[in-house]
């Protein structure tokens, strides 16, 4: 199985002519960026509506946490699955289907009067939004091949990361305003106009898939998409997330189930004719595997600060949720700006080393943050992690595009997001453990100590990865 990159000759997708003019013009990339932003939109805005939802449904705020966790779990499972389905049935079909699911979820959530109905809406949102990123990566790959390009412009790939980062940056602030003015249902009905626009842009701007869809007999289809592999992966990930979410009270049966299911999954995938999770590829392609691990650890470190600092600002410093969101706004803005700069001007090794160094410096700086620290200094420290997130997200995405086999870039892209979700859930477990007794300076410093270890590991992994330097030479700007 050949790796994607400069060593592969450009090829045309059968039955599709090379697009005239600029193959990556606004008409093509606009729906991809908007579709890929649907997941971060729903991840960020819901946080501002939980208190209002609890009051409206007469339940505790703690009970509404399932609206966050069910989206993360569904997305972690559905991202690689959507990528595999895009490879099998066509990326445009899967992309459009995902947008339709988001539109339906917006209607369901807007009309819901129970927590169960809201959970259904969030699961549909997780499944629908998961189609955006892996399908977009596959569409970009195929468009580059159709145009006879070795690879798309760096800014096109970077645009996916920039769009997501910008959405996360302004999501809490805008969500707080909309929920305050129009009520908690805004967190759901906002999907209706956004998904409608994305659907129109996709139908107009993305050419239909060239290959006709031939599902064939159900048994043959299940074998081609490795349905059992998907189910095994889903079961393993679910058990692992149950264990992580239960910390600081370890759920040992869940961990045992995760390990057993993982062993069974590996055994099955080694024998599968069309493995969903190509274990042999992950073992042989160290660059790709390291990219998954590096991305997951980097996002774990970033989200540890995002979650931990937000809680600390609200409890220890007495800020409202909206004020805490505004305080962290520079972090999100710098994430978007850094992602934009890195996507256009640099290779991958330098940004990844800078990302690891900044992550370590930021972790050390948090050790000196306390209740008496001026807010300007707290905001400055949080901004360091914005630089980290922007550089790491774009560079890791670029490495994945270069190292993943061309035929499986959809699944590979989904797995990159899955590792990010695992990192975000693990970060929530870390903050929950650190603030188990009380949200205070000592808990924040414990988070910083854990973050120092994570950052040091990322730095060692990056500096010692010789493949990154070779990648810059093989894939110059």
Secondary structure, DSSP 4 states (H G I P E B T S, - for coil): -PPSSTTSPP-PPTT-PPPSS-TT-HHHHHHHHHHHHHHHHHHHHGGGTHHHHHHHHT--GGGGGHHHHHHHHHHHHHHHHHHHHHHHH-HHHHHHHHHHHHHHHHHHHHH--SHHHHHHHHHHHHHHHHHHHHHHHHHHHHHHHHTT-SS--HHHHHHHHHHHHHHHHHHHHHHHHHHHHH-TTHHHHHHHHHHHHHHHHHHHHSPPPSSPP---SHHHHHHHHTHHHHHHHHHHHHHHHHHHHHTTS--HHHHHHHHHHHHHHHHHHHH-TT-SS-HHHHHH-HHHHHHHHHHHHHHHHHHHHHHHHHHHHHHTS---HHHHHHHTHHHHHHHHHHHHHHHHH--SHHHHHHHHHHHHHHHHHHTT--TTS-HHHHHHHHHHHHHHHHHHHHHHHHHHHHHS-GGGHHHHHHHHHHHHHHHHHHHHHHHHHHTSS--SHHHHHHHHHHHHHHHHHHHHHHHT-HHHHHHHHHS--
